[in-house]
Amino acid sequence: MVLYHGTDEQSARAILENGIDLFVGNIHTDFGQGFYLTTDILMAKQWAQRKGLFTRGAIVSYQFDEEKAIKELRCREFKDADLIWAQFIANNRNGFRYARMMNMSENNLRGQYELVIGQIADGQVSSITRTLQAEMAAVDETVLSNFRRKEYSTQYSFHSKPAIAKLQNGRLRLI
């Protein structure tokens, strides 16, 4: 399968020349700090356009053997965008204190999963998780419906060097 990472041209070139730095990205993201890709080239293009707002956008693509990676890595795969998936995202975005208060240890805040696979959450997830944290509220069915996207693209987040090593034949496409 092919996975895509949307970014700006300078970052894309650095990724291909120097390798992937797992600690560049934000700590509080959907599946934890890591390197994110998607199967959806249109989603990657949107990210590239957003990241390349003042420069040129770029997409880095990789070959990836998902079946082999799942067998060889510590992997957390979400088959459905359900309450556990949404609470996992809320925990990762809000941090340890929130996760403890929700009495839900399911998260990737310490990078215990090398690879996490699941649906991309709606773009409003940041404001929703901030509200959950402020109110110390758990994800319920109403919140879940706000997390889901109309398009069910899959994202893959890589959280270790062995996981990154599963990405092969990186290629750059400028947009």
N, C-alpha and C positions, 0 to 999 in steps of 0.2 A: 504494500500500500504506500501511497505518497502522503506525507504530512507537510503542512505549510505554516510558516512563521512570518507574519506581517510586521514590518518595522520600517525604519528609514534607511536610506542608502548607506550612510556611514556606519551604522550599527550592523547592517547586513554584511558589509565587507569585513568588519572587525570579527564578526562571528566566524566567517569562512577562513580568514587568515590566522586568527589567534585561538579559535575554539570557543566553545560556549562557556560563559561565566555564569554559574548558577546563582551567584549572589548579587547580580546587577539589578534584578527585578525587585519589586515591592514585596515586603515580607507578608503583608496581609492581603493575599489574593485568594481566589476561589479554592484552590487545592493546595495552598501553601507556596512559599517562595520557591521558584524554579523556572524552568524554561518551558514555555507554552506553545503548542502547535495545534492545528486543527486539520480535519479531513476536508474542510470546506474552503476551497480556494477563494470564493467570494467573501467569506468572513475574513480571511487573511488579507485580502485586498482592502477591505474596509479598515483594518488595523493599520496597514501600510499607509493608507491615505491619511489617517489620523496622526500617526507617528511622523510621517513625512510632510506635515503641514507646511513647514518652512523650508524643507529640503525635498529631495525626491524620495518617494516611497519605494519600498523594495519587498519582495517576497523571497524567502529562502525556503527551498523545498528539500526534502530528504526521503529516501527510501526507508521503510520501517517494516520489520517483521513482527507484527503484534503478537501472534501466537507464541513465537519463540520468547519474546520479551516477558510475556505473562508467566511463562513457565520458569524463567530464570531470575526474575526480579521480585522484590517485595512489592506487590501490586495491589491497589484498591481500585476495583472497577464498579462503577455504578451503571447498571443496566437500565434503570429508570430514573427519571427526575422526580423522586419521591421525597417524603419527609426526611428520611435519613440523609439523602443527598443534600437537601436544602440546609439541614442543621449542620452538616459537615462544612458547607460553605460558610455559614454564619460563624461557626467556631473558628475557622481559619482566618476569616476577615476580622473578627473581633478579639482574638487572642485568648490566652490561657485563663484569665480571670472570668471572662464571659463563659467559656467552655466549662469551667468548674462550677459556676453558678447554675448552669443549665444541667449539671450533673450528667454531662455527655462527654466522654473521653474520646469519641470518634473525631479525629482531626489529623492534620499533618503538620502541626506547628513545630515539631522537632524533626521533621523529615523522615519519619519511620517508614513511609512508603516511598519507594524509589520512582514509581510510576503511578499516576492516578489518571483514570479514564472516566469521563462522564460528560454529560450534556453541558453546553455553555449556558450560563444563567443570563437572564435579562439584563440589559445595560443599567437598569435602575437598582441593581443589587447593592451597590455601595450605600445609597441613601437608606435602603430598607434595613441593611445590617447595622447602620449607625443608630437607627431608631430602635431596633431590637436591643442593642447594647445599652442605650440610654434608659430604656424601660426595663432592662433585664428580663426581657420576654423571650420565650421559646418560639420556634417556628411552628405555626399551625397551618391548617389548610388554606386560610386566606392568604397568609404570607407566601406559602408554597405557590399559589397561583400567580403571584406577582414575580416570583423568581423565574418562572418558566418563560422561555422564548417561544414565539410562534414557529420558528424554524428550529428544528431539533439537531443542530450541529453538535458534533462531538469535539471535545478538547482533550488533549493529552498533555499532562504536565510531567516533566522530567526533573528528578530531585537528587540525582547522584551521578557520579562519573560513570559507573557501570551502565546506568540507564542511558546517559548521553551517548555512550559507545554503541548503542543499538541504532543510532541514526547514521545512515550511510549515504554517501554520494551527494553531499550538499551542493545545491545549485542556486544561483542568484538570478532573479528576474526583476528588472527595474520597471516601475509603472509610472 
